[in-house]
Amino acid sequence: MQKSLTNKRFNCLTDYALETINAINLDRLTYFFGNLLSDPYLKEKYRFRRLSRFQIVDNKIIKLPHNYLFQSKKYNPLLGDIIREYPEIEDELIKLKDFAKIVLEFSEFCQLCSDSNEIAVHQIRTTTSAWQTGQPAPEGIHRDGVDLVGIFCVNRHQIEGGITSLYRSKNDPPVLSKILNPGEFLIFNDEQFFHYTSAITALRSQLGIRDVFVLTCPGLLPPAN
């Protein structure tokens, strides 16, 4: 397995990229995760979420109008064939240079591996406690049904677990299994790799938190009809 460290050497068919983006104020980003609303589509209230879509124009991120999220059951057996709606990412967060760095870094890979100029950014907090395990990927090992996926870790607080794995197929051993630490960015071709992040559990009976941005190119819109 090749592991690409720069997008200039990235092969969309064979590689995944694992990077650390320097000079990002993670504490500033983490602040905005405290304002997320619980995911209404999960019975257990351990996940909190916002979603916005963007285009890149002249190396600047342009926010697109509000829209919905849709995946078929082929890709999401848990919440597939449901038109979902989430609040938009807060404008104050979008204005941060730290946020723009993440989106623009992902867009460079999208230019190599996708014909789309649309990037969806999912802002997700998964929590865990003494009485509740947190499931970052309750749908199991899966694909998203897009060209490219990026997972940027913002924060891990008082947790164990949360191992992110990539697989060539659901029946093969993983080609990568790693805890993504704050500041690390994993980018991969969704058509080439299945992915999964294992459950998180709380340390010392305290509230545990995992904050990530999940970026996709393109977004996942409902069918036109």
N, C-alpha and C positions, 0 to 999 in steps of 0.2 A: 504494500500500500504506500502510495506516495502522499506526502503531507506537504502541501504548498504553503510557503511562508509569505509570499507576496503575490498579489493578484496578477502581476506581469508574467509569472510562471504557472498560473493556474490553468489546469486542464479540466474543462467542464465534464469530461467523460470519466475521468479516473481519480481526480483529486478531491480532497476536502482541505479547507484552510482552517488553521487554528492560530489565531493572532492575539496579541495584546495591544490595545490602542492606548498609546501613552498620552499623558497630559490631559486626562479627563477627570473632572471633579465628581467622583462617584457619590460623595455625600450630597452634593447638590441635586443629582438625579434621584437619589433615594428619597429625598424629601417629598417628591411628587407621588411616590407610590403609596404614601399614607392617605392620599385623597381618592384612591380607587374605590369603586362600588363593587359589591359582591356579584359574582356571575349568576344571573337568575336562571340559567339553564342547567345548573347542577343542584341536586337536592342537598348535598352537603355544602355548607357555606365556608369552604376553605380556600376558594379561589376568587380573586378580585381582578377586574379587567377594564381596559379601555382600548379603543381601536381607531386609528386614522389612516388615511391613504394620502400618498404624495406622488408628485412627479418631480423630476430633476430638470431644471431649466437654467442653463448658463452656470452650472455648479451651485445652484441654490435650490433649496427644497420648497416646493409650492404645494400647499395643502389642497386636496381635492374635496368636493362636496361630500356631505354625509351620505353613507350608503350602508348596506347590510352585509352580513357574512353568511356564506353558504358553502357547505361541503356535502357531497353525496355520501351515502352509506358505504360506497366502495372505499372511501378514504377515512371516514369517521363512523364506525359502527355504533358509537354511543350517541352522537348528536348529529348524525348525517340526515340529509333531507329535511332539515329544519332551517328556516330563514331566521337567523339570529341578528340582534341589534345590540350594540354596545355604545356607551358614551364616547364622545371624541376625546382624544388626548388634550390636556389643557394647553391653551395658547402660551402660557408662561413657560411651560416645559419646551414646547416647540421652538420658542425663541432662543433657547440656550445654545451656545456654540457647541457644548458637549453633546447635545442631542444631534445637532447637525453633523458632527464628525462621524457618529455611528451610522447615520443614514447615508451619508456620502461615501463612506468606505464600502458599505454594502452595494451601493449603486455602481461602483466600479466593477464589481464582480458580475452584476446584472448585465452590464454592457457587453461582457464577454459571453454570457450564457443564456441570454433571453432577448427576445425581440420586443418585449414590453418595457415601457417607461413608467410603469406604475409599481410603487412599493407600498405594501401594507405594513404598518407597525402595530403590533399587539403589545401593549404594556400590561404585564401580568405579575401579580403577587400571589404566591402560594403559601399558605400558612399551615402550621402544625402545632399541636399541643399535647398534653398528657392524655387527652381523651379523643384526639382526632389526628389521623395520619393525613398528610398532604400529598396529593397525586398531581404532579405537574403534567402528566400525560395519561389521564384516566382512560383514554381510548386504546392504550396498549401500543405495541410496536406498529408503526404506521408510516404512510406518506401523507403529504398534505394536498397533493394534486396541483402543484405549482412548478415553476422552473427551478427556483433557487430558494433556499431557506437559510436564515441566519439566526443564531441564538447568542445574544450578548448578555452576560451576567453582570448585573448591577450590584447585587447585595446578597450575602448569605449571613444569617444571624441566628446563632444558637440552634443549629440543625446538624443532623447527620443524614447521609444519603444524598439523593439528587444526582445520581450518576447518569450522564448523558452518553448514549451509545448509538453508533451507526452500524448498519447491517446491509450486506448485499442482498440478502433475502431474509424472510422471517425465520427460516430454518437454519441459517448459517450462523456461526459464532460471530460476535461483533468484530469489526475491523478497528473500532475505537471505543473505549470505555473510559470516561474521565469525568471527574467533578469539574465543572466550569467554575473557576474562581472569579471574584469580582474583577472586571476589566478584560476578561477573556472573551473572545468572539469566535464562534464556530460557524463556518459557512460551508454549505454542501449542496450538491445537485439533487433535488428531490426525486428526479427520475432514476437516479443511480443508487440512492441510499434510502433505506427505511431508517427511522429514528425513534428513540424512546428515551425518556428520563425517568428514573426510578423514584419511588416514594421518598419523601422526607419525613423524618421524625425529630421530635424536639429533644434538646439536651436539658438535663436537670429540671425537667417538668416545667420549663418556661415556654413562652410563646416563641415558636421558630418561624423564620421568614426566608423565602427565596424570591428575589425580584429579578425579572429578566425582561428584555425586549426580544420578541420574536418577530423577525422581518421576513416577508415573502415577496417574491417577484414572479408574476403579478399578484394582485390581491385575489380574493375569492368572492366573486359577486354572484348573486342569485341568477338563475337563467332568465333570459329576456322575457319569456312568456310566463 
